[in-house]
Amino acid sequence: MPTYLYPSLTECGSSIMHEMAIAQSLLDIILQEGETHRVRRVVSVALKVGELSSVVPESLRFCFELIAQGTIVEGAELQIERVAVTCRCEDCGKEFSVEHLLFVCPSCRSRRVEVLSGRELNIQSLEAE
């Protein structure tokens, strides 16, 4: 088994702690599902991650790889699909994509908007043996 040298979590800063907690939660869910379905090995995990979730995909991959070592998830590919932020104006009803975190309706300039997508943090699928 190869040895990997990872910086300590304190060297990575507090931002990676958010992804580490998420990676641990993902692993817990996957292991529970693996036990339920008698999985020998997880091949891949597909996630949907909204842009408002404050998740850095590269950090999540790093943490997931680190925390999965020694489990049925070790070596699984983590596929991350980013979900754009979309909103609906509560005044005129227009649906629109949000850019640069400007939550303003492009039609009527209202700031009264409902977020429709962009907060996701979901496991979409697992491929296992």
C-alpha distance (Angstrom), angle and dihedral (degrees) to the residues before:
residue distance angle dihedral
M1 . . .
P2 3.82 . .
T3 3.76 119.7 .
Y4 3.79 116.8 -127.8
L5 3.76 123.1 -158.4
Y6 3.76 111.2 -144.1
P7 3.78 125.9 178.4
S8 3.77 114.1 -111.3
L9 3.78 114.8 -94.8
T10 3.79 90.6 -113.3
E11 3.80 89.4 56.8
C12 3.82 90.2 52.3
G13 3.78 92.0 56.3
S14 3.76 131.2 -128.4
S15 3.82 94.5 -66.4
I16 3.80 91.3 74.9
M17 3.81 91.1 52.1
H18 3.83 88.2 70.4
E19 3.81 90.8 54.8
M20 3.82 91.7 43.6
A21 3.81 90.8 56.7
I22 3.80 90.2 47.9
A23 3.82 91.6 47.2
Q24 3.82 89.6 51.3
S25 3.81 91.4 50.4
L26 3.80 91.1 48.4
L27 3.77 91.3 49.0
D28 3.82 91.6 49.1
I29 3.82 91.2 52.4
I30 3.81 93.1 45.2
L31 3.81 93.1 48.2
Q32 3.79 91.0 48.9
E33 3.82 90.9 50.8
G34 3.80 89.9 44.6
E35 3.79 91.0 54.6
T36 3.80 92.3 46.4
H37 3.82 92.0 52.0
R38 3.83 97.0 35.0
V39 3.79 93.8 -117.8
R40 3.81 117.5 -177.0
R41 3.81 96.7 -168.0
V42 3.80 137.0 2.7
V43 3.81 111.3 -135.1
S44 3.80 100.8 -176.7
V45 3.79 142.3 -3.4
A46 3.82 121.3 -154.1
L47 3.81 117.5 -155.6
K48 3.79 134.9 -175.7
V49 3.80 110.1 -146.3
G50 3.79 120.8 -174.6
E51 3.77 120.5 -140.3
L52 3.82 89.4 -122.5
S53 3.82 92.8 56.0
S54 3.81 91.7 86.2
V55 3.80 90.0 -131.5
V56 3.80 118.6 146.4
P57 3.83 104.0 -149.8
E58 3.82 95.2 -149.2
S59 3.81 91.7 50.2
L60 3.80 91.3 47.6
R61 3.83 90.6 50.9
F62 3.81 90.5 49.5
C63 3.81 93.1 49.1
F64 3.80 93.3 43.4
E65 3.80 91.9 51.9
L66 3.79 90.8 48.0
I67 3.78 97.0 47.1
A68 3.84 95.1 42.2
Q69 3.82 93.3 60.9
G70 3.78 112.0 122.6
T71 3.82 94.6 16.0
I72 3.82 134.4 97.1
V73 3.81 85.8 -97.4
E74 3.81 95.4 61.0
G75 3.80 109.8 123.3
A76 3.81 94.5 13.6
E77 3.79 115.9 145.2
L78 3.80 112.5 -115.9
Q79 3.81 108.6 -147.6
I80 3.79 112.9 -166.0
E81 3.79 121.6 -166.2
R82 3.80 112.3 -167.3
V83 3.81 115.7 -140.0
A84 3.79 118.0 -148.4
V85 3.78 122.2 -132.9
T86 3.79 113.1 -102.9
C87 3.78 127.6 177.4
R88 3.79 141.4 -174.7
C89 3.78 120.5 -138.0
E90 3.80 111.1 -123.0
D91 3.81 90.9 -152.7
C92 3.83 104.7 47.3
G93 3.83 101.8 12.4
K94 3.81 96.5 -125.0
E95 3.80 116.3 150.3
F96 3.80 115.4 -143.9
S97 3.79 144.8 164.5
V98 3.79 117.2 -106.7
E99 3.78 118.1 -130.1
H100 3.79 126.2 -171.3
L101 3.83 89.2 2.1
L102 3.82 91.5 -74.2
F103 3.79 104.3 150.0
V104 3.82 96.0 -165.8
C105 3.79 124.8 122.8
P106 3.82 108.6 -114.2
S107 3.82 90.8 -147.8
C108 3.80 105.2 48.6
R109 3.84 101.1 8.5
S110 3.82 91.5 -124.3
R111 3.78 118.5 154.2
R112 3.81 91.9 -154.9
V113 3.79 98.7 103.5
E114 3.79 136.9 149.6
V115 3.81 117.7 -139.8
L116 3.82 108.9 -127.2
S117 3.80 100.1 176.3
G118 3.77 140.8 1.7
R119 3.81 100.6 77.9
E120 3.82 95.6 82.7
L121 3.76 123.8 130.0
N122 3.80 102.9 165.0
I123 3.77 138.8 147.2
Q124 3.80 103.4 -126.0
S125 3.79 98.8 -177.2
L126 3.78 146.6 -17.6
E127 3.77 125.8 -144.7
A128 3.78 111.3 -155.4
E129 3.77 144.1 162.0
